[in-house]
Amino acid sequence: MRIVRIPWTQRTRHVSLAMLAAGFALSGTYSYGAVSAGDQGGSSGQEAVAASWKCPQDVENASNSARGRWCGNHRPTPTSTTTAASATSTTTALPSTTTTTKSSTTTTAPSTTTTTTKSSTTTTAPSTTTTTTSTSQPTISGWPNAGNTGVPSGVALTTYTGPMTITAPGTVIDAKTINGDLTIATTNVKITRSKIVNGSIETSGTPASGQKIVEISDSEVNVGARQAKAVNGRFLTVLRSELTGGISGGHCSDCTIQDSYIHGQYATKGEGWHESGYRMDQRTRIIHNAIACDAPEGPNGGGCSAGLTGYGDFQPVIDNTIDNNLFLPSQNAAYCAYGGSSSGKPYSSQTKNIVFTNNVFSRGANGKCATYAPIGDWTYAPGNQWTNNKWDDGTTLTP
């Protein structure tokens, strides 16, 4: 693998200010009793390097002119003290995540991911609130990859023609190709065995205690060549899904991302966008995923920050669990993961309760997983834990 030098100067990250207001309303009227026959037609259809340099203007999604990502004319010095392994050491072959190829229409998933059978139509709940009873969810054996996440093999997709803002509680969208951005402005929505093309999923509002806004399972979200994130918001769950394109696989609080494959961010072509695999915030559970920020370095300062990021711009990064994940080589990024919030943010000093357990970091071609080190900005703040995290050759990794 060719080692790409990160030539840019002191770079910063930016935090998305894009939020959708709660309580979206549809124009006109729409019946949620049943889906019309028209919903049955159609066919099926990767934030920026630098973690620890202190640039007060660092706000995600700021443009070159708007926020000024350049805070000096020198390359940032990372704060991590991790000793990198020699790049000439023997590197263990990567798991099947990097070798499995998915077809353009469906993916071949193992039998463990196809035990749930649903109809191939989109259904909606009646006007009254419906509580959906959860069933036991299958788990993935081995690391998530293109072959065991996303739409299971053999599922025939039809084009979704329903509303792009979902307001009916308990709505189920199954076996659909959804073109564009989907906003979930209600609770207990399920999106299963579906593809979101050139689009994203975003939640709106705060549900009653104990309620979930949306669960996305066995699906694929490809944001496309846009400055957007695949899954964004609060009170959401992503299971056995593949998140690609855009600037990030997502950003959430009060959420669970599990058994999913996050990679393939958009290769910028001069836009200067900063990218990441996924961004944790508060009460985020990142469980058994394969995560990479593998977009190449782009012109005009664009490229990857880390496979897993955190930014204390507007609130502390707290109460996050990162367990049993595979951090794939993100060699154009500063780190493969941040140990909470990057430093120099308004709330960086309040980071706490960040738990890294049982994770595997792939060395990659330079032996360090990323440009500087596998983990950046780690501190033993109150409640922080670092337990049983290893390199992909089995040796213990100390932050």
C-alpha positions as CSV (number, residue, x, y, z in Angstrom):
1,M,0.0,0.0,0.0
2,R,1.4,3.5,-0.8
3,I,1.9,5.7,2.2
4,V,0.4,9.1,1.5
5,R,2.0,12.0,3.2
6,I,-0.4,14.5,4.7
7,P,0.9,17.8,3.4
8,W,-1.6,20.1,4.7
9,T,-0.9,22.6,7.5
10,Q,-2.6,23.0,10.8
11,R,-6.0,21.8,10.2
12,T,-9.1,21.8,12.1
13,R,-12.4,20.0,12.3
14,H,-15.7,21.5,12.1
15,V,-19.0,20.6,13.8
16,S,-22.2,20.3,11.9
17,L,-24.6,23.0,12.7
18,A,-27.2,21.5,10.6
19,M,-30.1,20.5,12.7
20,L,-33.6,19.9,11.6
21,A,-36.4,21.5,13.8
22,A,-38.7,19.1,15.7
23,G,-42.1,18.6,14.4
24,F,-41.8,18.6,10.7
25,A,-45.1,19.1,8.9
26,L,-45.9,17.8,5.5
27,S,-47.5,20.2,3.0
28,G,-51.0,19.1,2.0
29,T,-52.3,15.9,3.4
30,Y,-51.3,12.3,3.2
31,S,-53.2,9.2,4.2
32,Y,-51.3,6.8,6.5
33,G,-53.8,4.1,6.3
34,A,-52.3,2.1,3.4
35,V,-49.7,2.6,0.7
36,S,-51.0,3.2,-2.8
37,A,-50.3,0.9,-5.7
38,G,-47.9,3.5,-6.9
39,D,-45.5,2.6,-4.1
40,Q,-44.9,-0.8,-5.7
41,G,-43.2,0.2,-8.9
42,G,-39.5,0.7,-9.7
43,S,-36.4,-1.3,-9.3
44,S,-33.4,-1.6,-6.9
45,G,-30.9,0.6,-7.2
46,Q,-16.9,8.0,3.1
47,E,-14.3,14.9,8.6
48,A,-10.6,16.2,8.4
49,V,-7.1,15.3,9.4
50,A,-5.9,16.8,12.6
51,A,-7.2,16.0,16.0
52,S,-5.1,17.8,18.6
53,W,-4.1,21.1,17.2
54,K,-5.8,24.0,18.8
55,C,-7.6,26.2,16.4
56,P,-10.5,28.1,18.0
57,Q,-12.3,28.5,14.7
58,D,-12.6,24.7,14.3
59,V,-16.2,24.2,13.4
60,E,-17.3,21.3,11.4
61,N,-18.8,22.0,8.0
62,A,-17.2,25.5,7.9
63,S,-16.1,26.4,4.4
64,N,-12.6,27.7,3.5
65,S,-13.8,31.3,3.5
66,A,-16.3,31.1,6.3
67,R,-14.3,29.8,9.3
68,G,-10.7,29.8,8.2
69,R,-9.4,26.3,8.8
70,W,-5.8,27.5,8.6
71,C,-4.4,28.6,12.0
72,G,-0.7,28.9,11.1
73,N,1.8,27.7,8.6
74,H,3.2,24.6,10.4
75,R,2.1,21.0,10.5
76,P,0.3,20.2,13.8
77,T,2.1,18.2,16.5
78,P,-0.1,15.4,17.8
79,T,-0.6,15.2,21.5
80,S,-0.7,11.4,21.6
81,T,2.3,9.7,23.1
82,T,1.7,6.3,21.6
83,T,4.8,4.7,20.3
84,A,4.3,3.6,16.7
85,A,5.4,0.2,15.6
86,S,8.0,0.1,12.9
87,A,6.5,0.2,9.5
88,T,8.8,-2.6,8.5
89,S,7.2,-5.0,11.0
90,T,5.2,-7.9,9.7
91,T,1.6,-6.8,9.2
92,T,-1.2,-9.2,9.7
93,A,-3.5,-9.6,6.8
94,L,-6.7,-7.6,7.1
95,P,-10.0,-9.4,7.7
96,S,-12.4,-10.0,4.9
97,T,-13.7,-6.4,5.3
98,T,-11.2,-5.3,2.7
99,T,-11.6,-8.1,0.3
100,T,-15.2,-8.7,-0.1
101,T,-16.9,-7.1,-3.1
102,K,-20.6,-6.4,-3.2
103,S,-22.6,-6.4,-6.3
104,S,-24.4,-3.2,-7.5
105,T,-27.8,-4.6,-6.6
106,T,-27.6,-6.9,-3.6
107,T,-25.1,-8.3,-1.1
108,T,-24.5,-11.9,-0.2
109,A,-25.0,-12.1,3.5
110,P,-24.5,-15.1,5.7
111,S,-27.4,-17.0,7.0
112,T,-27.2,-15.3,10.4
113,T,-28.4,-12.1,8.8
114,T,-31.4,-13.4,7.0
115,T,-33.4,-15.0,9.7
116,T,-35.9,-12.1,9.7
117,T,-38.5,-12.2,7.0
118,K,-40.6,-9.2,6.1
119,S,-42.9,-8.4,3.3
120,S,-41.4,-6.4,0.3
121,T,-43.9,-3.6,0.6
122,T,-43.9,-0.4,2.6
123,T,-46.5,-0.2,5.3
124,T,-47.6,2.6,7.5
125,A,-49.2,2.6,10.9
126,P,-52.7,3.8,11.6
127,S,-53.3,7.3,12.9
128,T,-53.1,6.2,16.5
129,T,-49.8,5.6,18.1
130,T,-48.7,2.0,17.8
131,T,-46.1,0.3,20.0
132,T,-43.9,-2.2,18.0
133,T,-42.8,-5.3,19.8
134,S,-39.1,-5.9,19.2
135,T,-37.9,-9.4,18.2
136,S,-34.6,-11.0,18.8
137,Q,-32.0,-9.5,16.4
138,P,-29.5,-11.7,14.7
139,T,-25.8,-10.9,15.2
140,I,-22.9,-11.1,12.7
141,S,-20.2,-13.8,13.1
142,G,-16.8,-12.3,12.3
143,W,-16.2,-8.7,11.4
144,P,-18.8,-6.7,9.5
145,N,-17.9,-6.3,5.8
146,A,-19.6,-5.7,2.5
147,G,-20.7,-9.3,2.3
148,N,-22.6,-9.6,5.6
149,T,-24.1,-6.1,6.0
150,G,-26.6,-4.2,4.0
151,V,-29.5,-5.6,2.0
152,P,-29.5,-9.4,2.2
153,S,-29.0,-11.4,-1.0
154,G,-32.1,-12.2,-2.9
155,V,-34.2,-9.3,-1.6
156,A,-36.1,-7.6,-4.5
157,L,-36.3,-3.9,-4.0
158,T,-39.0,-1.6,-5.3
159,T,-39.0,2.2,-5.5
160,Y,-40.2,4.1,-2.4
161,T,-42.8,6.7,-3.3
162,G,-44.0,7.6,0.2
163,P,-43.3,10.9,2.1
164,M,-39.7,11.9,2.7
165,T,-40.7,13.2,6.2
166,I,-42.2,10.5,8.3
167,T,-44.8,11.6,10.8
168,A,-46.8,8.5,11.5
169,P,-45.7,6.5,14.5
170,G,-44.7,2.9,13.9
171,T,-44.1,3.3,10.2
172,V,-42.3,0.4,8.5
173,I,-40.3,0.8,5.3
174,D,-39.1,-2.5,4.0
175,A,-37.3,-3.7,0.8
176,K,-37.3,-0.2,-0.8
177,T,-34.9,2.0,-2.8
178,I,-35.2,5.4,-1.3
179,N,-33.8,8.3,-3.4
180,G,-32.9,11.3,-1.3
181,D,-32.9,12.4,2.3
182,L,-35.4,10.9,4.8
183,T,-36.4,12.8,7.9
184,I,-38.0,10.9,10.8
185,A,-40.2,13.2,12.9
186,T,-42.0,10.5,15.0
187,T,-41.2,7.4,17.0
188,N,-40.8,3.6,16.5
189,V,-40.1,3.8,12.8
190,K,-38.3,0.9,11.2
191,I,-36.3,0.9,8.0
192,T,-35.3,-2.6,7.0
193,R,-33.7,-4.3,4.0
194,S,-33.6,-1.0,2.0
195,K,-31.2,1.2,0.1
196,I,-30.9,5.0,0.5
197,V,-29.3,6.4,-2.6
198,N,-27.8,9.9,-2.7
199,G,-29.5,10.5,0.6
200,S,-29.3,10.3,4.4
201,I,-31.5,9.6,7.4
202,E,-32.0,12.3,10.0
203,T,-34.1,12.3,13.2
204,S,-36.1,15.2,14.4
205,G,-37.5,15.9,17.9
206,T,-37.2,14.3,21.3
207,P,-39.4,11.3,22.1
208,A,-40.9,10.3,25.4
209,S,-38.7,8.5,27.7
210,G,-37.8,5.0,26.5
211,Q,-39.0,5.5,23.0
212,K,-36.8,5.2,19.9
213,I,-37.2,7.4,16.9
214,V,-35.9,5.0,14.3
215,E,-34.2,1.6,13.9
216,I,-32.3,1.0,10.6
217,S,-31.4,-2.6,9.9
218,D,-29.9,-4.7,7.1
219,S,-29.8,-1.6,4.9
220,E,-27.4,0.6,3.0
221,V,-27.1,4.3,3.1
222,N,-24.9,6.0,0.5
223,V,-24.8,9.7,0.8
224,G,-23.1,10.3,-2.5
225,A,-20.8,13.2,-3.3
226,R,-22.3,15.6,-0.8
227,Q,-21.3,17.4,2.4
228,A,-23.7,15.3,4.5
229,K,-23.7,12.4,6.9
230,A,-25.4,9.0,6.4
231,V,-27.2,8.8,9.7
232,N,-27.6,11.8,12.0
233,G,-29.5,12.7,15.1
234,R,-30.7,11.1,18.4
235,F,-32.5,8.1,19.7
236,L,-31.6,5.9,16.8
237,T,-30.2,2.4,16.2
238,V,-28.3,1.1,13.2
239,L,-27.9,-2.7,12.9
240,R,-26.0,-4.7,10.2
241,S,-25.9,-1.9,7.8
242,E,-23.4,-0.4,5.4
243,L,-22.8,3.4,5.6
244,T,-20.8,5.0,2.8
245,G,-20.4,8.3,0.9
246,G,-20.6,11.9,2.1
247,I,-18.3,13.2,4.8
248,S,-19.2,10.7,7.5
249,G,-21.1,7.6,8.4
250,G,-23.0,9.7,10.9
251,H,-23.2,11.6,14.2
252,C,-25.5,10.8,17.1
253,S,-26.3,10.9,20.8
254,D,-28.5,8.4,22.6
255,C,-27.9,5.9,20.0
256,T,-26.5,2.4,19.1
257,I,-24.4,1.6,16.1
258,Q,-23.8,-2.1,15.9
259,D,-22.6,-4.9,13.5
260,S,-22.2,-2.3,10.7
261,Y,-19.6,-1.5,8.1
262,I,-18.6,2.2,7.9
263,H,-16.2,3.2,5.1
264,G,-15.9,4.6,1.6
265,Q,-16.4,8.3,2.3
266,Y,-16.5,10.7,-0.6
267,A,-13.1,11.5,-2.2
268,T,-13.2,15.3,-2.2
269,K,-12.1,17.0,-5.4
270,G,-11.2,20.5,-4.1
271,E,-14.1,21.2,-1.8
272,G,-11.8,21.1,1.3
273,W,-14.3,19.0,3.3
274,H,-13.2,17.2,6.4
275,E,-14.3,13.6,6.9
276,S,-14.6,10.8,9.5
277,G,-15.9,7.3,9.8
278,Y,-18.4,8.1,12.6
279,R,-18.7,10.8,15.2
280,M,-19.6,10.1,18.9
281,D,-21.2,12.7,21.1
282,Q,-23.1,11.7,24.2
283,R,-24.4,8.3,25.3
284,T,-23.3,6.7,22.1
285,R,-22.8,2.9,21.9
286,I,-20.4,1.8,19.1
287,I,-20.5,-2.0,19.3
288,H,-18.9,-4.6,16.9
289,N,-18.4,-2.5,13.8
290,A,-15.7,-2.3,11.1
291,I,-14.8,1.4,10.9
292,A,-12.5,3.3,8.5
293,C,-12.1,6.8,7.2
294,D,-10.5,5.7,3.9
295,A,-11.1,8.7,1.6
296,P,-7.9,9.8,-0.1
297,E,-6.4,13.2,0.7
298,G,-8.1,15.8,-1.3
299,P,-6.8,19.1,-2.7
300,N,-7.5,22.3,-0.9
301,G,-7.1,20.7,2.6
302,G,-9.8,18.0,2.3
303,G,-9.5,14.6,3.8
304,C,-10.0,12.4,6.9
305,S,-9.7,13.2,10.6
306,A,-10.2,9.7,12.1
307,G,-12.3,6.6,11.8
308,L,-14.0,7.6,15.1
309,T,-14.2,11.2,16.1
310,G,-15.5,13.4,18.9
311,Y,-15.7,17.2,19.1
312,G,-16.6,19.1,22.3
313,D,-17.6,22.3,20.4
314,F,-21.1,22.7,21.8
315,Q,-21.3,20.2,24.6
316,P,-19.0,17.7,26.4
317,V,-18.3,14.3,24.8
318,I,-19.4,11.9,27.6
319,D,-20.8,8.5,28.4
320,N,-19.7,6.7,25.3
321,T,-19.0,3.0,25.0
322,I,-16.7,1.7,22.2
323,D,-16.5,-2.1,22.4
324,N,-15.3,-4.9,20.2
325,N,-14.8,-2.9,17.0
326,L,-12.3,-3.3,14.2
327,F,-10.6,-0.1,13.3
328,L,-9.4,-0.5,9.8
329,P,-6.4,1.4,8.5
330,S,-7.2,5.1,8.0
331,Q,-3.8,6.1,6.8
332,N,-4.7,9.5,5.4
333,A,-6.3,10.4,8.7
334,A,-4.5,11.7,11.8
335,Y,-5.8,8.9,14.0
336,C,-7.9,5.8,13.8
337,A,-9.9,7.0,16.8
338,Y,-10.2,9.9,19.1
339,G,-10.2,9.0,22.8
340,G,-13.2,11.3,23.4
341,S,-13.1,14.9,22.3
342,S,-10.2,16.4,20.3
343,S,-8.3,19.0,22.3
344,G,-8.7,22.7,22.2
345,K,-12.5,22.7,22.1
346,P,-14.7,24.7,24.5
347,Y,-15.8,21.5,26.3
348,S,-12.7,19.3,25.8
349,S,-11.8,19.3,29.5
350,Q,-15.2,18.0,30.4
351,T,-14.8,14.7,28.5
352,K,-15.6,11.7,30.8
353,N,-16.9,8.2,30.9
354,I,-15.3,7.1,27.6
355,V,-14.9,3.3,27.6
356,F,-12.7,1.6,25.0
357,T,-12.8,-2.2,25.5
358,N,-11.9,-5.2,23.3
359,N,-11.2,-3.3,20.2
360,V,-8.8,-4.3,17.4
361,F,-6.7,-1.7,15.5
362,S,-5.2,-2.7,12.2
363,R,-1.6,-1.6,11.7
364,G,-1.9,-1.0,7.9
365,A,1.1,-0.2,5.7
366,N,2.8,2.3,8.0
367,G,2.3,0.1,11.1
368,K,0.3,2.8,13.0
369,C,-3.2,2.5,11.6
370,A,-3.2,6.2,10.8
371,T,-0.8,9.0,10.1
372,Y,0.3,9.7,13.7
373,A,-1.1,6.9,16.0
374,P,-4.0,4.6,16.4
375,I,-5.6,6.7,19.2
376,G,-5.4,10.5,19.8
377,D,-6.5,12.8,22.6
378,W,-6.9,9.9,25.2
379,T,-6.8,10.9,28.8
380,Y,-7.7,9.0,32.0
381,A,-10.5,11.4,32.8
382,P,-13.1,10.4,35.4
383,G,-14.8,7.3,34.2
384,N,-12.5,6.7,31.3
385,Q,-11.5,3.1,30.7
386,W,-9.0,1.4,28.3
387,T,-9.2,-2.4,28.6
388,N,-8.1,-5.2,26.3
389,N,-7.5,-3.2,23.2
390,K,-5.1,-4.8,20.8
391,W,-3.3,-4.5,17.5
392,D,-4.5,-6.9,14.8
393,D,-1.4,-9.1,15.5
394,G,-2.6,-9.7,19.0
395,T,-0.2,-7.4,20.8
396,T,-1.5,-5.1,23.5
397,L,-2.2,-1.5,22.5
398,T,-1.5,1.2,25.2
399,P,-2.8,4.7,24.5
